[in-house]
């Protein structure tokens, strides 16, 4: 995992990339390099976090043998060894890196190479002869790719702040912010919270040249893959799915640096714990979990007994309320956009500890709920509420009339003749997964740590997604087939336990210890055009009297970080 950046068709491309790699240093502190074209109008930058092939042979930007193609690559292609064996007869490899395999694969197969890649990635290849850029993003958007087109020049980066550093004005996209406050959304797949800056949607590739401009095309045919699997309709895929789970774990342990994993007390991370120990029974892999010291929300009472049985070293990472103001400011800088709340700050403590311990790669259990329809709202009538909350947590009465009018209800594709599958599709490609992956990428990279998502292996997601509803929900149990599969690993106490949302004492802290932080945030916002003057303070006083839902209070704090 690294940082990539580039500027094309601009006379100051080299200087711009210099500033971009500086602000992305945290994404790759091991090395910084750049490519500059002969005419000085194109430059690519790279910040390296060394995970595979730690030698100088793994340096980027990486060049084809004839120097025509220049690659900058962020992420991991886990099946690079298998692809390398396939390509070795037509390409002379000089390194042991997955990035060189990506370059060779693209030269051999063009855009079709993307279908062969198993992993998380965002990369760009500059064709020095045709003056054309090719860029692509992985199937679910684990790795970021932001870009801006201005006066025919093209700029891209792993983080928004790098584009600002190149000279793009930091100006809010009011309509995206209006939707955030009215509906709790974080923008459509191509949008950001900032004007002039877009993101390449997950599962898409982009080409850019002066004659053609930017052309974006979808390459990941998720819907077609699901239809094919449904048509095949294999009666029992339990053994196939379990084998894929194990393969996915093994692939994500391909690393030349220490690997650990994150754990909570839920089914998904318990499954991760069990599979890690099945794959590596004689190597106790280090585990990380966070807690706040509030027994109403902490999951140590579930985590510690599980770890006691497996013997994995456990690092317990505590978030205290006193840390929050400073940590909020720091995390907001690295996020560049609003994030979900105090649980994200607590998650940051894990990566801080991992960095101190020298654990350079962590795994987590993201993706099972979306693949297996694990949320309760899939199975009742609260699909358009937040986490099943029946009354809206968004209090639009505090918003100015002009600002409210900017909000538009986002429309999501519904490609299936099935309500639950369309909700899963929404969460995978529009709402939950894009949001969580952005939070997690910035949090992990903030501490120069690579986060891998074994349960977002596209083969696992597709197989689970395509299964009949009876395998997703049975007698009040969500993720039914998964629960049956892992029963032999975990026992019924865990495999049949009801889903628990990952929580922190956010409501209590915002109403009490963090009151000065909230008041300071409200003071910043009171004179903006987004809110009716004086309404935010009244809203907060009411919240302190009855702190039932804190989503809107956190939104005010989030916006205040960018004022």
PyMOL commands that set and color helices and strands:
alter all, ss='L'
color gray80, all
select helices_A, chain A and resi 13-23+25-27+56-58+80-87+98-116+160-165+174-183+222-232+238-251+267-279+300-310+321-335+342-357+368-372+376-379+396-398+401-404+419-429+432-446+454-456+458-465+469-472+480-490+492-495+506-511+515-525+535-545+551-560
alter helices_A, ss='H'
color red, helices_A
select strands_A, chain A and resi 3-8+31-36+42-48+62-63+69-77+119-127+132-137+146-150+153-157+198-199+204-209+213-218+259-262+287-291+314-318+361-363+450-452+473-474+477-478
alter strands_A, ss='S'
color yellow, strands_A
deselect
rebuild
show_as cartoon
